[in-house]
C-alpha cells in the first residue's frame, strides 16, 4: 500500500513539473507588447508554431490556422499553410514583403487575384513562395484577426 502511495505521489510530481515546463514554454512564445500595448512586430517568430519555405517565420503576429503537405509525383511536396494575421490591413503587405526580402528572396510587385493580394517571392536556392493576403476571407475569424495569408511553396528539386 505504501508503495502505491509513493508511486502515485511521484507520478503527480512528474505531471506538475511537466505542466510548469510547458507553461514556461508557452509564456516564452507569447509576443511581448510594446509601449502602445500591441505585440512587437520585430520579435522573431512572434509566437509562431510553424515555419515556411527555407525556415522563414513571419516577424509580425500570426496564428496558424491550417497546414498540409501534398505529395507530388516526383517525390517532392507542395506545402500549404494558412495563417491569421493580427496587423493593420494597410501595413500587412509591406511587412510581408520586407520579411521576404530580408530572407534574401526577390519579391515581385503584388497583384490582385480573386479578391486577394498575391506576393510572389523566389530564390534559386530555396524556391518560389506565393503568399495571398485576404483581408476579407470567407472563413470565420476570431475578433483579433484582421485577415488570412495563404502560403504555398514546393520543395526544390534535388540535383541528380
N, C-alpha and C positions, 0 to 999 in steps of 0.2 A: 504494500500500500504506500509506504514512504517513497519507494522508487517511482511509482506512478505520479505522485505529487511533485517530486523533484523533476521528472521528465516534463510534466505539464508546465511547471514554473520556468524551466529552461526554454521550452518552446515559446512561451509567452514573451520572454525576454528577447528572443530572436526576432519575433514578429514586431515588437515595439522598436527594436533597433533598426530593422529594415524600413519601417514606416517613417522613422526620423530621417534616415538617409534619403529616402525618396522625396520627402518634404523639402529637404535642403536642396536637392537637385531641381525640383520644381521652382523653388524660390530663385535659384541661380539663373534659371531660364526665363524668368519674368523680366520684361524690359523695365528699366527704371525711369520714372517720369523726370522730365527736365523742369526748369523753373516755371514753365507755363502749365505744368501738370500733364503734358502729353508724353507718350513714350518716346524715348530718344531714337531718332532715325539713324544715328551714327553707331548705335550699339550693334556689333556684328551679330547676325542671326536673329536678333530681336525675339528670341524665344522660339524660333522656327524649329519644327520637328521633321524637317525634310531637307534634302539637298538636290539641286538641279544639275544640269549639264556641267561637267567639269568641277563639281563640288560647290557651285555658286549657291549662296543663300542670300536672299534679299536683305538689305540693311534696314529697310523700313518694316513696320509692324505688319505681320501677316499671320494667318491661321490656316493650317492645312485643312482643306475640305475633302479632297479625294486624291488618290494616287494609284496608277496602274501601269503595268509594264506589258506591252503587247508583243508577242514573239513575231519576228519577221521570217520569211522563207530562208534567208541566208544565215540564220543563227543569231543575228543581232536582235535588238529590241527597240521598239518605239515606246518612249516614256511619256505619260500624260499626267500632269499634276495641276490640280485646280486649287487655288488659294483665295481666301478672302483678304482684302486689304483694308486697313483702318487709317488711310491717309486721305487728306482732302483731294477731291476729284481733280482739281486743276493742277496738282503737283505730282500725281502718281506717274504720269508718262515721263516727266523729266527725271524723277528719282530712278525709275526703272532703266532708262537709257544711260544715266550716269553710272549705275551699278554695273551694267553690262560692259560699258566702255572701260571701267576700272578693272574688269576681269580680262582685258585685252581683246575683247570682241569688237568687230566692226558692226555698227548699228546703222541700218538703213532708215531713211525717213519714214515715219509712221504713215500708214494708210488706213482708211476706214473700210471695214469689211463686215458685212452682215450686222451692223449696229455696234461693232466693237472696233477698237483702235488696235491695229496689228503692228507689232515691232518685230523685225527680223534681225537677228544678230548671228554672226558667224566668225569662225576662226578655223583655219585648216587643221589645227591640232585637235580641237575639241568638237568641231562640227557646227551644225546650224540649229539654232533655237528660235522658235516662234513664240511670241507672247501676245495673247489677245486680252486687252483690258476691256472689261464690260462694266460700265458704270450703272447699268440698269438691267441686271441679269434676270432671267425668268425664274431663277432659283430663289427660294425664300431665304433671306439673310437675317442674321441677328441685328439688333438695332445699332450696334457699334460698327458694323461693317459698311463700307462705302461702295463696294463692288467686288468683282472677282477678276482674277488673272488666270488664264488658261494657258499653261506652258506645255509645249510639245517639242521633243527632240528625239533623234535616233542615235544609237551608238555609232561611233565612227568605224568604218570598215577596217579590219585589221589587214595589214600588208602581208602578202603571201611570201 
